């Protein structure tokens, strides 16, 4: 429904590859959670980004995602 309304879908709290795979199948646009990284202070975050710069620059855009829009909807499952 969110995509129909022109919104991007963001999943929070993704902890397992099974959750990630389900979100991909359901066309979730963005995700965050412990699967990707534990909580960290700003200095650690910057160091992590710098160490993974090639990985980050290799991320492909989600087809149909409107990068100028800040409209998002949460993606939740039972």
C-alpha positions as CSV (number, residue, x, y, z in Angstrom):
1,X,0.0,0.0,0.0
2,X,2.8,2.4,0.8
3,X,4.3,2.2,-2.6
4,X,0.9,2.9,-4.2
5,X,0.8,6.1,-2.1
6,X,4.3,7.1,-3.4
7,X,6.0,6.3,-0.1
8,X,9.1,4.3,0.6
9,X,9.0,1.5,3.2
10,X,11.5,1.3,6.0
11,X,11.9,-1.7,8.3
12,X,13.4,-1.2,11.7
13,X,14.8,-3.8,14.0
14,X,16.0,-6.3,11.4
15,X,18.0,-9.0,13.2
16,X,18.0,-12.1,11.0
17,X,18.7,-13.1,7.4
18,X,15.2,-14.6,7.3
19,X,13.7,-11.2,8.2
20,X,15.8,-9.5,5.6
21,X,14.9,-12.0,2.9
22,X,11.2,-11.6,3.7
23,X,11.5,-7.8,3.5
24,X,13.3,-8.1,0.1
25,X,10.4,-10.3,-1.2
26,X,7.9,-7.8,0.1
27,X,9.7,-5.0,-1.7
28,X,10.8,-3.1,1.4
29,X,13.0,-0.2,0.3
30,X,15.2,0.4,3.4
31,X,16.1,-1.6,6.5
32,X,18.1,-1.1,9.6
33,X,18.9,-3.3,12.6
34,X,21.4,-5.5,14.3
35,X,21.8,-7.6,11.2
36,X,23.6,-4.7,9.6
37,X,25.3,-3.1,12.6
38,X,25.1,-2.8,16.4
39,X,24.4,0.6,17.9
40,X,27.6,2.8,18.0
41,X,28.8,6.3,18.8
42,X,29.3,8.8,16.1
43,X,33.1,8.3,15.9
44,X,32.7,4.6,15.5
45,X,30.0,5.1,12.8
46,X,32.3,7.4,10.8
47,X,35.2,4.9,11.1
48,X,32.9,2.1,9.9
49,X,31.7,4.1,6.9
50,X,35.3,4.9,5.9
51,X,36.3,1.3,6.2
52,X,33.4,0.1,4.1
53,X,33.5,3.0,1.5
54,X,33.8,0.6,-1.5
55,X,30.8,-1.4,-0.2
56,X,28.7,1.7,0.4
57,X,29.5,3.2,-3.0
58,X,28.5,-0.1,-4.7
59,X,24.9,0.0,-3.4
60,X,22.4,0.1,-6.2
61,X,19.4,2.4,-6.1
62,X,16.0,0.7,-5.5
63,X,14.1,0.8,-8.8
64,X,11.2,3.2,-8.6
65,X,12.3,4.8,-5.4
66,X,11.9,8.5,-5.4
67,X,15.1,9.8,-3.8
68,X,13.7,13.4,-3.5
69,X,10.8,12.3,-1.3
70,X,11.0,11.9,2.4
71,X,7.7,10.0,2.6
72,X,8.2,6.7,4.3
73,X,6.0,4.0,5.9
74,X,7.1,1.4,8.4
75,X,7.2,-2.2,7.3
76,X,5.9,-4.5,10.0
77,X,5.2,-8.2,10.3
78,X,3.5,-10.3,12.9
